[in-house]
Amino acid sequence: MSRKWEDNGYKTPMARVRGLGSSRSAVPGWVRLRMTAIANVPLVAWFVWFAVQSIGASHAEFTALLGHPVNAVMMILFIVSVFWHAVLGSREIVEDYIHLEWFKAVKLIGMYLFFFAAAVTAIFCVLKVTFGG
Amino acid sequence: MAAGNRTQNRPLSPFLQVAFKMLMTSGLSITHRLTGIALTVGILYFLWWLVAAAAGPEAYGAFMTFSGSPLGLLMLFGWTFCLYYHLANGIRHLFWDTGALLELKNAFAAGYAVLAFTAVMTLGTWFCVFFW
């Protein structure tokens, strides 16, 4: 693949825009970035409190703290919202600065797979600490 | 005339020093992206924390030892700054999305508020860490 705007270089800018659409499928991503941003406000406030609480805690103290139902649920919500926000934000940056289509596609697919795997791992760890003993 | 023109050493286009001047607003915008990238990298550190806790006391001890080291504390301080900055400036962005605070004066005022919030909260959090 080559750069989109170099294809059919004889076209007028208007013809190119009509062919591509202005933003294609960007709107759901735009909305989700803001929705996760709003969710992140209380979740980050809780996270800072939790992180400061856990300073100096032994392993047993920390697992007891994280294993508390409220903290475990908040941590899982934090993981989902923050990881999602991170991958959407990273996507926005990649789409702004990387214009080589095949490299952009590889990078975006890699990012999505990595963050999904990371989120599943993180949630599993919270569940193991909570239920696994 | 032509010779006179050449000796005047006029700027060539594009001429970055004239065309681009970093303003407080553009600086904050770039910082928002940089802190977002830094926080995304910080997710790896966060992941280490949870995996270590799930793995057991030994792995958790190794994580805590590194976190308490000068390098670990420096990284955590940096991420604290990034977190509060990205949080506050993100809220500024959410206001912009509604159409509020877009006048230049208000955009600057909110920008200074973001910087003040970041400084107070970052230092306040680490004050709590060490003295409370």
Chai-1 contact restraints between the chains, C-beta under 6 A:
chainA,res_idxA,chainB,res_idxB,connection_type,confidence,min_distance_angstrom,max_distance_angstrom,comment,restraint_id
A,A37,B,G90,contact,1.0,0.0,6.0,A-B,restraint_1
A,V44,B,L87,contact,1.0,0.0,6.0,A-B,restraint_2
A,V52,B,C128,contact,1.0,0.0,6.0,A-B,restraint_3
A,H59,B,P57,contact,1.0,0.0,6.0,A-B,restraint_4
A,H59,B,Y60,contact,1.0,0.0,6.0,A-B,restraint_5
A,F62,B,A53,contact,1.0,0.0,6.0,A-B,restraint_6
A,A86,B,T40,contact,1.0,0.0,6.0,A-B,restraint_7
A,A86,B,I43,contact,1.0,0.0,6.0,A-B,restraint_8
A,G89,B,G36,contact,1.0,0.0,6.0,A-B,restraint_9
A,S90,B,T40,contact,1.0,0.0,6.0,A-B,restraint_10
A,A118,B,L47,contact,1.0,0.0,6.0,A-B,restraint_11
A,A122,B,L47,contact,1.0,0.0,6.0,A-B,restraint_12
A,A122,B,L50,contact,1.0,0.0,6.0,A-B,restraint_13
A,C125,B,L50,contact,1.0,0.0,6.0,A-B,restraint_14
A,C125,B,V51,contact,1.0,0.0,6.0,A-B,restraint_15
A,C125,B,A54,contact,1.0,0.0,6.0,A-B,restraint_16
A,K128,B,A54,contact,1.0,0.0,6.0,A-B,restraint_17
A,V129,B,A53,contact,1.0,0.0,6.0,A-B,restraint_18
A,V129,B,A54,contact,1.0,0.0,6.0,A-B,restraint_19
